[in-house]
Amino acid sequence: MNDTTVTLVGNVATAVEYRETAGGGVARFRFAVTARRRDRETGLWSDGNTSFYTVSAWRSLGANLAASVSVGEPLVVHGRLKVREDERDGQRKTFVDVDALAVGHDLTRGTAAFRRVAKAEQPPRPEPESILVPAPEEDPWTEATKRLVTAP
């Protein structure tokens, strides 16, 4: 499958909405991306058009995003681009969505402090078992070349 992946740099435009679904938790928010251009003659920066995207983040990314992001914060969003058309009020409209694969704060515009999320308690893994694996039959050093292997 040939997905179109994009990396967008912009600002959170709406509050992050998080909800649990049958497929896992999902966070959604609107993301504003404004092109900025520098005029070579005047040396001044000017804003271009603003594009808006609906960003969806699933499972742990969605939960972490909902706990970490507020309106107005600068982000870098990397994900799969989805373009869909819908008819609303008798008019055909085009919507551009991004299924996020990774999201982070834009550190060119500020600082951040990363905190690792504690994983839920997992059952203890069984101890590895030690087994003797005999060498191939044609090996003249059969007993000497047996080795101890630790099974995962």
N, C-alpha and C positions, 0 to 999 in steps of 0.2 A: 504494500500500500504506500502510495506517495503522498504523505502529509506535507503541507506547507508549514514550516516552522518559522516563527518570527521572534524578534527580540525588540521590545518596545520600551522606551524611556519616557516617563511622564509622571502624572500625579493622580492620586486616588480622588475621584470626583464624588463618590457617594459612600455612605457607611457600608461596611462589610456585613452582609447578611449571611448567617451560618445556620444550616439546618441539617438534621439527620434524615437520610433517605434509606431505602432498601439496599442501595448500592454503596452505602457509606456516607459519611458526612460530606457536605459541599458548601463552600463559601463562594459568594458572588458579590461583585462590585463593579461599578463603572469606572473606567480608566480614561483619563484625558491626556492626549499626546499633542503637543503644540510644537510645530517647527519654528526654530529661531534662526534668523539669518543676520549676518553682519554686513552692513553696507561698507564697502571698501573705501568709498570717498569720504564719508563722514566718520567712520569708525564706530558708529552706533549699532546696537542690536535692535531688531524689530521682530515681533511675533507674527507668524504666518497663521494659516488656518489651524483650527483644533479639530482633531478626529477623536471620536469617542468609541470605546470598545467595552463590551461586557466580558469580564474575566471570570472564569469558573475555576476553582481549585478543589480537588477531591481529596478525601481521606485525611491523612496526617498533614499534608500541605495546606488543606483548607482550614483545619483546626488551628494550626500554628499561625496561619495568615490572619484569621479572625482575632486571635489573641495578641497580634503584634502590630496591626496596621490601623491607622486612623485617617479620616478625610484630610486631604491636602498634603499628605506625605509623599515625597518623591520615591518612586520605585523603578526597578528594572524587572520586566515581566518577559519570560521566555516560554513559548508554548505553541500549540497547534492552532493555526488560523482556520476559522469556520465562517463562511459567508452564507447567509440564508435570506430568503425573501418571504415576506408575509403580506397579507392583505389586511389592512386596518382602515376602518371608516371609508371603504370603497377605494382606497388608494393602495397601490403596491409600494411596499417599503423594503429597503435592504438593510440588514443588520449584520454587523461584523462582531464575531465572538472569538475569544481566545481561551482554549483549554490549557491552563497553566501547567507547565512541567517544573518550573522553578521561578521563585519570586524573591527579590531581595531589595533592601533599601538602596537608593542611589547614593553611594558614599562620596560622589563628587560634590554633593550639596549638604553634607552633614556627617555626623558620626553615629555609630550604632554599637550596642553591646549585645553580643550573642549569648544566649542561654540555651543549653542543651535540654531537651525535654526528657524527663525520666520515663523510660519505657514501662509499660504495665508489667506486673509480676508475671514472669514466664515460668512454667514448670521446669524443675531442674533437669538438665540434660543427663542421660545415662553416662556412666563412666565408660571410657573406651575399653574395648576388650583386646587382649593381646593374643595373637594366634601365630602359630608357626606355619610358614609357607614353605613347602619343599621346593627345591630347585628342580629344573627340568631333568627328565630321566637320563638324557645323554651326558649330563655333567659328571665327570669322573670324581668330582669333589663333593658329591651329594650331601653327606653329613656335615662337612666343613662349611658348605655354602648356604645352609639353611639360615634364614634370618628372621628376626623378630619384627613383625609388622603391627602397627597400631591401627585398628579399624576406627573409622570416624564414628 
